[in-house]
């Protein structure tokens, strides 16, 4: 892809980058990025990555109740902390899924509002980084929101945010029509963040179907771990979820952490589930073993040296042709 405009929260140096491990368990209950499309901003942090880290991926069924969803997130965060997790990833629309069109727009607020502050406090209390995908951030007008992936560090600080670029405007088999753009404004910025867990590329759900975004994150911005918080429909998930995720991992030689909504949220909406962690070789290393629809989390000990090992043995970055054609 051509160099896009971008937000990069970078820092420090790149450390050598195999995951190993992989214990998983459940806990109960072309971007055709032109300068005209993307804006540019640069900020820098002092974060460098450790080679190994324990990460967790959550699966849950959000509903139209902010307090109930927060209670689930809080419980899972505390249980994950007890399991030694240092970075916990939640799915898209973790905080609220309404049953009426436009309902979430009325709740949308800026990232320094009271809803996100509860999650910042949770991260601080648990001394854990949180990936919160698909937050309803206040949009450019009263009729629209942003679908925003928020990254919070262990001190409770919002370290970065990414507004979903590709909106879900589709006619799904089974007479289901979705028009995300009716109430959501698309983002225009690629986001990569340095963290203790590697260089993170932030995306959301439907972005997964656009490999050029992930190519950009890897080959232009050196991402090592790709985050894909999602709420795939039952129909699209059954057909494509794992295939797409493994393809993105293999193509980019990155870890992929994909937290998923699961089950029936209300009478009108049902999500596929199957939260998953995949290594840079495309191998599934963690998923909830009990049930594709259960609430809980799975854990993997990722090791960034595997990223370097895979890339060294199969140096696709050196063999790419299309950038120069």
C-alpha positions, 0 to 999 in steps of 0.5 A: 500500500502507499504510505497512508497518513497515520497516527503512530504512538511510538517509542523506544527501540524495537526489541527482538522479537516465538510465542510459546505458550499457550494455555487457554481456559474459560472462566465462568459466567488499496487502505487506499490510503491517500493523503486526502483520506487520512490525517496525520498526527504524531505522538511518542511514548516511552514504552518498550516491549518485553519479549514475553507477556500473558494476554487474555481475550474476552468473550461476552454478551453485551446488553442494553444496560451499562451497569450490567455490562460493566459488572461483567467486564469488572468481574472478568478483569479481576479474574484475569488479573488473578490469572496473571494476565497483563493485557486483556482485550474486550470485544466491540460494543463491550459497554452497550448494545441497544435494541432500538435503532440509534439508541447508542447515539444518545449514550455516546460521550467523549473519551473523558466522559463518565462511562470510559472513566469507569473503565480507566479506573478498572484498569488502574485498580487491576494494574492491567492494560485494557483493549476496549473495542467499539466504544460509542464515542460522541460523533461530529453531530447529534445524530452520529457517533464514532465506533472507537477502539480505546486502549488504556494502560495499567495506570488508567490512562487512555493511551490511544484510540482508533475510530473504525474506518470500514463501516458495516453497510451490508445485506447479510443472507437471511434478510438481515440488512445492516447500515452502520453508517446511518448512525456512525461516522467512519474514522480516517486514521491508521493507529499503531501503538508501542506497548509492553506487549509489542507494537499494537495495530488497532482495528475493529470488526468489519475492518477484518475484511480489508487486508490492505489495512493489515498490510499497512499496519505490518509493512508500513508501521511494523505492527507485531500484534493485531487487535480485532475486537468484533461482534460478527453476526452468526451467519458471517461468523460461521462462514468467515470468522476463523478463516479471515483471522488466520489469513490476517495472521499468516499474511502479516506474520503477526499475533492476532487477538480477536475478542468477540461478542457471543449469543443473543443480545436482544430479539433483533441481534445475535453474535457469533462468538469464538474469541481467539488468539492466533500466532504469527504462523496462523496457529490458534493458540487460545480460545474458550474451550467450553462453548463458543457462546460462553462468557469468559476469557482465554489466555496465551503467553505470547513471545515476541521472539516468535514474530522475528523467527517467523519473519526471518525464516519466511522473509515476505517483507523482502519479497513483496513486489506490488509496492514498486509496480 
